[in-house]
Amino acid sequence: MRPRAAGRDGGGRGDAHPVKVMIVNMFSLEAAPWLAQLHAETSVPVPGLPAAIPRALHPAGVCQMTIGMGHANARRR
């Protein structure tokens, strides 16, 4: 089974795009060189992810996401 980005409606319907390479960056400064070389043409909504997370998709199947800093949910016992 090949992973596919959701369609334009964000619900997995519509035009599906095969994803061959996924680039995940934490901060926009890390993403800038990738985006400069990628020349992505499409921003694809992904179900379950906040709309604030930018996603770029190149027609060749390269997808880039900037996820931001995570938060630990650990506590000391």
Secondary structure, 3 states (H helix, E strand, C coil): CCCEECCCCCCCCCCCEECCEEEEECCHHHHHHHHHHHCCCECCCCCCCCCCCCEEECCCCEEEEECCCCCCCCCCC
